[in-house]
Amino acid sequence: GFGTKAKKLEEAKGLVKNMNKKRMKGETDDEYFMRRYGLGPSEETVEETYEKALAAFDDVEQIEEIKIAIIGRPNVGKSSLLNTLFGSQRAIVSDMAGTTRDSIDAVMERPAPEGSDELPTIYRFIDTAGIRRKGKIDFGPEFFMVNRALRAIRRADVALLVLDATAGVTEQDRILAQKIADDGRACVLVCNKWDAVVDKDSNTFDQSVKYFRSELPQTRWAPIIFTSAATGQRCGKIYGAVDEAVKAHRKRVSTAVLNEVLRDATLWQPPPSKRNGSQAKIYYCNQVSTRPPTIVVFCNDPSMLNDGYRRYLDRKFRESLDGFEATPIRWIFRGRRARDVMRSRSMNGNPGDGGSGTSFPFPYAD
């Protein structure tokens, strides 16, 4: 088991450290005497024992850590949300804006479901300082606070963008949403202070979702959770949303499925054309990486595909494929001539070399 492997590794470390020096734990007088005078295990034997003990851990499945950054404007309830999630006082909470000065890491281990062979999930929540508008930040402590908060977005797997349900969406919220999308992080919108919203009725929830969707087009793909850090309302749903966001952030789709969706999208709405009659042509696409999902589209002229058509492709892919609800999709458009595409498909090179092999000559040529 794991304990036996750890014990053997500890003994091997002690053998390396105390070779030809002092008595080791569990060593007899004869063994100690022989090792002192060079009659014990040789240096090669000690190294081999240590390497074997270390290699035994290669087969052990490692528990992955999910990093979650809590981002938002000052005084929207980020630290209160952290305390509610942990059920204890992990961060100082005050009505005064700017109480949190530095990023605070808090680690939580969520046990696996009973009866399953799954490993427990480890969440690392990063509580950050409130980020004000750039023009209001003076060079000093707040400048470094904001830099650490922005750095937390880049090192996180999922960003929780905390909004104030009573104040609505501000320009700073849009800037933070754009920052999360540009860094390629999965995102969950957490509308805090839902208990403070007055005059709620049966239509308030749907109207609020529609409002936040329209005001934050940068993260229109992100799920929305209406919570209350003060009462704990719906805070437990954050874990499920984070798990789904991580799956979406690491999702990979086969090239055949992607090209089928691309074909339907281009047939439904052809690529734009210029006034001189030149038409944009899209040949094929494939996914090259994850975290976030990155799709490369090969076309004749990337400059002819305007932002509106690129947003259309993004929307059609999300509508046709499941699992991209909480992550941005990074699009890369590359220009290729039609004859280069046909050449790469018809020539007999090795798979993936872009058709760099030699073509068969026409048998009846002179």
C-alpha positions, 0 to 999 in steps of 0.5 A: 500500500501507500504507507509501505511505499512511503516507509521504504522510501524513508528508509532509502533516504536515510541510507543515502543520507547516513551512508558510512556515518551514524547508526540508522534506525533498525540497524544491528551492531554488526550491520553498523560495524560492517558499514562503518568499515566499508563492508556494508552495501555499496554506493551503487546498491544504495542508489539502486534501492533509492531509485526503486523506492522512488519509482514505486510511486509512479503507479500511484494516481495523483490527486489533481488540484482545481484552482478557483479564483474569486474575482470581483469589484470591492465590497461585492462579498468575495470574502464572505462567500469564501467563509460560507463555502468553508463554514469558518472564518477564513478571511476578514469580512467588513463593510468597508471596501478594500478590507482584503489586501492580498490574495488568500489561498484556502485548500479544501478536500471534498471526499469522493461519493460513498462506494465509488473508486474515485479519488477525493477532489481538492479545491484551492480557492484564491480570495483576491482583493477587490479590483477598482478601475485603473484610473482610481488606482495609485501606485502603492499597496493597491497597485500590487494588490490588483496585480496579484488579483490579476495574476490569480486569474492566470493561474486559476482553472476556473474564475468565479466572477462575483457580482452585486445583484443589488447594484447590477452590472458596472463597467468594471464588471465588464472589464473583468469579464473581458479579462477572464475571457482573454486569459482563456479561463473557465468562468462561473458568474456568481450574483451575490446578495440575492437575499437583499433584492426587494420585491421579488416575484415569479419573474424576477429570476428569469428577468435577472438572468436575461439582464446579466446575459445582455450586460455581459456579452463577454461571458455569455457562455458562463453559467449564472448562480444567484447566491447569498453569502450571508444566508448560504443560499445556493452556495452549495451549487458552486461546487457542481458548477466548478466541476462542470466548468473544469470538464468543459475547459478540458473538452476535446472534440474529434475533427470529423464532428467539428467539420460536420458542424462547420459545414452545416454552419457555412451552408446555413450562412455562407462566409461574407464576400467583398464588393469586388466579388471575392468570396471568403472560403472556409476549408476545414478546422480541427482542435489543436489544444485544450484549456481552453479549447482551441480550434484552428480554421483554415480559409483562403483569407482570414481578413475577410472573416469579420468579427460578426461571422466569427461570433456566428461560428462560435454561437453555432458550435456552442449550439451544436456541441454539448459541454462548452457552456462554461469555457471560452473557445479560442479561435485561430484563423489561418490562410491557405490557398485552395490548391495547397489544401487539395495538394495536401489531400491528394499527395501520398506523404505520411499522415500529418505532414501536410502532403509533403510526399511525392505524387505518383507520375501519370503512367502514360506521360511522355 
